[in-house]
């Protein structure tokens, strides 16, 4: 299984599949084809069946790349596996922002 980014129209995007060391490199290399251009977007992570440290790193890079382009991102459906990785990596700021924005 691979990772896939789909849109349900406008600024609403969904990541699904496995976001791990096997899928991240190819997915990230193709980012010019799927990187959203919306100024504000919502990214649903609930469709992710697996996230490892490579997946977490990719999400952090994605967040940084979007912010550098002046885009804002709201996260929802963060898998427990990702929450645990963020906590163990002492990256609570990303986790807290996602949780705060999820309830907005």
C-alpha positions as CSV (number, residue, x, y, z in Angstrom):
1,X,0.0,0.0,0.0
2,X,1.2,3.5,-0.8
3,X,0.3,7.0,0.4
4,X,-2.2,9.1,-1.5
5,X,-3.3,12.7,-1.2
6,X,-6.8,13.4,-2.5
7,X,-9.1,16.4,-2.4
8,X,-12.8,16.6,-1.7
9,X,-13.0,19.9,-3.3
10,X,-11.5,23.3,-2.6
11,X,-9.1,23.4,0.3
12,X,-10.0,20.0,1.9
13,X,-7.4,17.3,1.5
14,X,-7.1,13.8,2.8
15,X,-3.9,11.7,3.3
16,X,-4.5,8.0,3.2
17,X,-2.4,4.8,3.2
18,X,1.0,4.2,4.8
19,X,3.3,7.1,5.5
20,X,6.5,5.3,6.3
21,X,10.1,4.8,5.1
22,X,8.9,2.7,2.2
23,X,6.4,5.2,0.8
24,X,7.7,8.6,1.8
25,X,10.7,9.0,-0.5
26,X,8.8,8.5,-3.8
27,X,5.8,10.5,-2.5
28,X,8.0,13.4,-1.5
29,X,9.9,13.4,-4.8
30,X,6.6,13.9,-6.6
31,X,5.4,16.8,-4.4
32,X,5.3,19.2,-7.3
33,X,2.4,17.2,-8.6
34,X,0.4,17.1,-5.4
35,X,1.5,20.0,-3.2
36,X,-1.7,22.2,-2.6
37,X,-1.7,25.8,-3.7
38,X,-4.6,26.9,-1.6
39,X,-3.8,29.8,0.8
40,X,-5.6,28.0,3.6
41,X,-6.2,24.3,3.6
42,X,-7.5,21.5,5.8
43,X,-5.6,18.2,5.9
44,X,-7.3,15.1,7.3
45,X,-4.9,12.5,8.4
46,X,-7.5,9.9,9.6
47,X,-7.0,7.7,6.5
48,X,-3.4,7.0,7.4
49,X,-3.1,3.3,8.4
50,X,0.6,3.6,9.5
51,X,3.0,6.5,10.3
52,X,6.6,6.0,11.3
53,X,9.4,8.5,11.9
54,X,9.9,9.0,8.2
55,X,6.2,9.9,7.8
56,X,6.4,12.3,10.8
57,X,9.4,14.0,9.3
58,X,7.7,14.3,5.9
59,X,4.7,16.0,7.6
60,X,6.9,18.4,9.4
61,X,8.7,19.3,6.1
62,X,5.3,19.6,4.4
63,X,4.1,22.0,7.1
64,X,7.3,24.0,6.8
65,X,7.1,24.2,3.0
66,X,3.5,25.3,3.1
67,X,4.1,28.0,5.7
68,X,7.1,29.3,3.8
69,X,4.7,29.8,0.8
70,X,2.4,31.8,3.1
71,X,-0.1,29.0,3.4
72,X,-1.9,28.0,6.6
73,X,-2.8,24.4,7.4
74,X,-5.4,22.9,9.7
75,X,-5.0,19.3,10.7
76,X,-7.6,16.8,11.7
77,X,-7.9,13.1,12.4
78,X,-4.3,12.8,13.7
79,X,-3.6,9.0,14.2
80,X,-2.6,7.9,17.7
81,X,0.6,6.5,16.3
82,X,1.6,10.0,15.0
83,X,0.6,11.6,18.3
84,X,2.9,9.2,20.1
85,X,5.8,9.8,17.7
86,X,5.4,13.6,18.2
87,X,5.3,13.3,21.9
88,X,8.4,10.9,22.1
89,X,10.3,13.4,19.8
90,X,9.4,16.3,22.0
91,X,7.6,18.1,19.2
92,X,4.5,18.9,21.2
93,X,4.2,22.3,19.5
94,X,3.2,20.7,16.2
95,X,0.9,18.3,18.1
96,X,-0.6,21.1,20.2
97,X,-1.2,23.2,17.1
98,X,-2.9,20.3,15.3
99,X,-5.1,19.5,18.3
100,X,-6.0,23.2,18.8
101,X,-6.9,23.7,15.1
102,X,-8.8,20.4,15.0
103,X,-11.4,21.7,17.3
104,X,-11.8,25.0,15.5
